[in-house]
Amino acid sequence: MCIKYPFLYPRNRFTGMHYNYWKIIEYHNNNYKNAVLSYQISFDDNILSAALYDTTGHINVHGKELTAKYDVISRRLNITYNGSYVNSIDLRKYFKKGMPQDFKIYMTYNPKSSHVNIKLLIAPVNNSKNSYGIDEPTYFNNIVLNDEECHFYNCIINRPLYWKIKILDWIHDYPLQWLHFIPTYNEYDAMEDGWKIAFGKQMLDEIKTELKRVNYLYKYRIFDIKEKYGSLRWEDCGYPVGSNIGKIVWKYEQMSYDYCIHCGKPAKWVTRGWITYICDECAHKTRKDGTCEIDYCDPIVDKEGQNESAAETNEEL
């Protein structure tokens, strides 16, 4: 089934993988922040917005010093960690027009996410008198920033731990996936037997044809297949704009009301409580408790407001 219909291949709805070794994923999540430091650079001209930041140009991260210094000559922001060079960022690329002569550096650190925020306060270019004749600093004098407000970077601060995580990730993403490649089930198994008999293969063929048309056959992912309120629910992770997948799914979801959920014959009865649509034969079957299924059913009402069983009785008369 998975060879003929690739979208039925079972994958985790969150990771997109067939097999997930959660201990490796948990190890990655718990230790990655100790191996890689993320930091962002933003620009501002408001001293109040930087009131809670450290103004010394260095900050303690994992017990070691992270330093940011601006070189006026090269116009670069040099970042070091524990005395070792980390990155040198050319700040000129962030300005469309003009550039300040100097910056005041403000820094904060969030230990939970291992994230550093570096805010560069633009120093005044000159002082000019406002409409009241009072001197006030001019920050953005012929200076135009790029559209992005923040710029994000990552740097490795613990190489042994970083490479251990990378190796474990590779083992999880490749060898473990190869070892568990042959599935023991597929997404189609979740569909009720009656719907499989009535229109299952027809639905799969239509979806496959449409996916091939939009070149999305190997990218389409099924989120969930189930029964709800007596009808089929086919939930996926999206499809290309202009595709008819949504129309095809909706057609068969509506069609599922007309067929017995157990055997695929035309549905004549609907159960009370937990709603399911069943045929005459299944409605007269005996339950485990000795009662008959039909004792807990109501006849399906047709479009004219007259139930089908009554219509058949009138025909006989």
N, C-alpha and C positions, 0 to 999 in steps of 0.2 A: 504493500500500500504506500509506504513512504517513498519508494522508487518511482511509482507512477504518479503520486501526488506529493511532491516534496514539502508542501506546506503542512502536511499532517505529521511531519517529523517532530517528536516531542521536544520542546525547549522550555527552559525556565522563563517565566514571564518577566522577570526582573533583570536577569543577566543575559538572556538570549542563548544560553548554552544548554546542551543536553544534560550534562552531568555537572553538579556543583559540590565540591568538597568544602563544606562550610567552615571547617577549621582553618584551611588556608586563607579563605576570604576574611575570616575574623582576625587572623594574624596580620594580614595586610592592613586592615582597617585600624588595628590597634597600634601598629608600629610604624606605619608610613610617615606619620607626622613627626616621629623621632628621627627619621632618616632624611626627610626632605622639608625644607623650610619654604613656605610660600610668602611672598610679600607683594604689596602693590604700591605704586607711586601715583600720587595725585597732586594737583597744583591748586593753590588757593591764595587769595589776597585778603582774607578776613582773619585777623588775629584771634578773634573770639572763637572761631571754629577749631582752633588748635590749642585751646586753653588746657585740655586734659592730656596733651602730648608731652613727651620728654623732649627737652630742648637742648640736650647736651650733644646730640649727634651720635650717640651710641646707646645701646640698650642690652639688658641681660636676656639671653635666650638659651634655655637648657643649661644654665650655669656658666655660659661663655658669652663673650662680648661680641655683639654685632655692631659694626660701625659704618656710618654713611657720611662721606665727605664730598663736597662739591669742589671741583677744580675749575677755577675761573678761566684759566688759560685754554684748556682743552674743551671746556663746557661739558664735562662728563661727571656723572655721579659714580664715585668709586665705593663699592661695598665690600667689606671684609668681615670674616667670621673667625673668631679665635686667632686673629692675627694673619689668617690666610686669605688670599684674594678670592673673591666669590664672583663678582661681576663688575663691569664698567659700562655704564649706560650713557650713550650720547643723548643729551637732553634736547639738542637742536631739532631732532626729528619730531618732537611733540609740538613745535610751534610753526604755524603757517606763515606768520609774519612777525619779524622782530623777535627779541629775546631779552629777558631781564639780565642785568649784569651780575646779580647775586641772588642767593636764596637763603632763607633761614630753614633749617631742617628740624622737623618735629616727628617723633616716632612713638608708636604704641605697639604692644605685643599681647596677643591673646594666646595663653598657654594651652587652652583646650583644643584649639584648631591649629596651633603652631603657625599662626599667621601674623605677619608684621605689616603695619600700615605706616608708610613713609609719606608724610605730607610736606611738600615744598612750598613754603610761604614766600610769595614773590615780594622781594624788597622794593620799596618805593623808587620809582625812576627819578622823580623830581617833585618839588613842592610847587603848587600853584594856588592862587587865591580863588576862592569860590565866590558866589554871587553876593555874599555878605562881607567880602574883603578879608576873609580869614584864610590863612595858609592851611592847605590840606594836601596829604601825599597823593601823588598820581601813580597808580600801579600799572594799569594796562594802557600805556601811552604808545600807540602804534604796535601793540602786541596782540596777536591773535593765536589762541590755542587751537590744536586739532579738535575734531569732534568728540573723541573719546575723553572721558573725564578721568578714568583710572586705567592704569597699565599694570598687568599682572606678570609676575615672574616666579620661577622656582629655582632653588639651589640645593645641592646635596650637602648635608652637614654631617652625615655619618655614612661613609662609603661602604664599609663592611656590611652594615645593616641594610643599606640600600640594595646592594647586589644580592644579598640573601633573599630579600623580598622579590627582586626581579626574577631570580631563579625559580622560586616557588610559584610565582605567577606564570612563568613559562611552562612549568610542569603541569599546572592546573589547566592552562589554555590549550595545550597540545597533547602530551602523552596521555593524560587522564581522559581527555575527550576521545582519543583514538581507542583506548581500552574499553570505553563504554559507548562506542559508536553504534553498535547494533541495539536498537531499542527493543524493549520487552512489551511495549504498547505503543499506540499512536493516538493522536487527538480525536480521531474518528470513533474510537472505542467509547467515548463519553456520550455519543448520541444514542438515544433510545432505540431499541430494536425495531419497533414498529415503523419509525421514520426512516430507518435504514432500508427496510423492505419497500416502503412506499415510494420514496424519492431520493434516498441517500446518494446512490451512485450518480444519478442524474444531476444532483446539486454539485457534487464534486467535479463532474465533467464541465459544467457550465463555468464554475469558478476557475478551473484550470485554463479553459479556453480564454477567458477574459484576462487572466493574469499573464498569459503568454502574449496577448495582444498589446498590453501595456508594459511588457518586458519587466515583470515583477514577480515571476514565478518562484524564484529562489530567495526573495526578500520578504515575502508575505508571511506573517506570523499570526497564529491563532492564539487568542488570549484565553478563551474559555468556551466550551460547548456544554450546554445544560438545558434542563427543562425548567420553565418558570411560568406559573399560572396556566399550566396546561399546554403551553406552546414552546416551540424551539427557541433557544437563545444562542445565537452564534456571534461571539464577540472576538474582534481581532485587534491588532495593533496599528491599524491604519492602512491606507492604500493610496496610490497616486491620484492627483486631481484629474478628473475626466474619466476615471474608471467607473464601470457599472457594477462593481462588487457589492456596493451597498444596496442597489436595487435587486440584485440576484438574491442576496441574503434575506432581504425583507420579503421577497416573494415566497420563499420557502418557509420563512417563519410564520407567515399568514396561512400557508398551505397546511402547516402542521396541525392546525385546529381541526382539519377535515379527516384526519386519519387516526386510527387507534394507536395509542402509544405502545401497546404490547405486540400487536401482530400486523399492523399496517393496513387493515381493512377499513372501509369507510366508518367513521365514528358516528354513533347513534345516541350515546349517553355521555353525560358529564357527571363526575363524582362530586359529592359535597365535601366541604372541608378542604382537603388537599385536592386542588382541581386537576383532573386529568380527563382526557377524552378517549372513550373506549367504544368498541363495537358491540353488537348484540351478543355474539358468542362469548366474549370476555366478560360482559356484564352479567351473564348467567352462571359464571363459574363460582364454585364454593370456596369461601375463605378458609383459613386455618382454624378459625374459631367456630366453624360450622355454619355461619351465616352466608347469605348469597350476596354477591357484589352489587346486584341490581337494587338491593334494599337501601343502598347508600348513594343511589344515582338519581338524576333527573334527566328526562329526555331532552335532547338538543332542540331548541326552538329555531324554526326556519325563518327566512327573511320576512315572511308575511305575518309572523307572530303566531303561527300554528305549529305545534311540534310535529316532528316527522312521524312519530308512531301513530298519532291521531290521523294524519293524512293517509297513512297506509291502511288504517282501519276503515276510513271512509271509502277508500277504493274497493276494499273487499265487500262492503255493504252495497 
